[in-house]
Amino acid sequence: MDSEKKKILNDLLFIFIISFVYGFFCIIGIGCPIKFLTGISCGGCGMTRAWISVLKFDFLSAFEYHPLFWTIPFIISCFLLRRKINRYLLKTLTVLTIILFIGVYLYRMFCGSGDIVVFSPQNGFAVKILNLILGGIWG
């Protein structure tokens, strides 16, 4: 097998492993590990629900769950083709995508309805463990 095919297979394996781990987290009830640990939604919050809506051809709900759902195939394509894309173009696209996600995240965090993106660190696993430890020490 030539080197290029091996790299592509490794990339696909990486995507599969990430998907498998996330699927496992969903099955055991954790979902997003960032939100589970911190109680604070991550920038991709709502993306899974958005893609479930896309699979049902409900694009309006998909947009409401996460307005950048449409970027995922683009991001995956750029990741898989990153060796063939001009480095400057790839960096530019990466920076623009990050800016889009940060902008949408901040808007949803501060101006959103609070039903998808949440800020509740008191519900995070880390705070619960810390309270348990400190409660045991001080209580």
JOCORUR-V784226 format. One record per run of one state. SS is the DSSP state (H for helix, E for strand, L for the rest). FROM is the first residue (numbers start at 0). TO is the last residue. If there is no record, write none. Layout:
ss=SS from=FROM to=TO
ss=SS from=FROM to=TO
This chain:
ss=L from=0 to=1
ss=H from=2 to=26
ss=L from=27 to=31
ss=H from=32 to=37
ss=L from=38 to=38
ss=E from=39 to=39
ss=L from=40 to=45
ss=H from=46 to=54
ss=L from=55 to=57
ss=H from=58 to=64
ss=L from=65 to=69
ss=H from=70 to=79
ss=L from=80 to=85
ss=H from=86 to=110
ss=L from=111 to=117
ss=E from=118 to=118
ss=L from=119 to=119
ss=H from=120 to=122
ss=L from=123 to=123
ss=H from=124 to=137
ss=L from=138 to=138
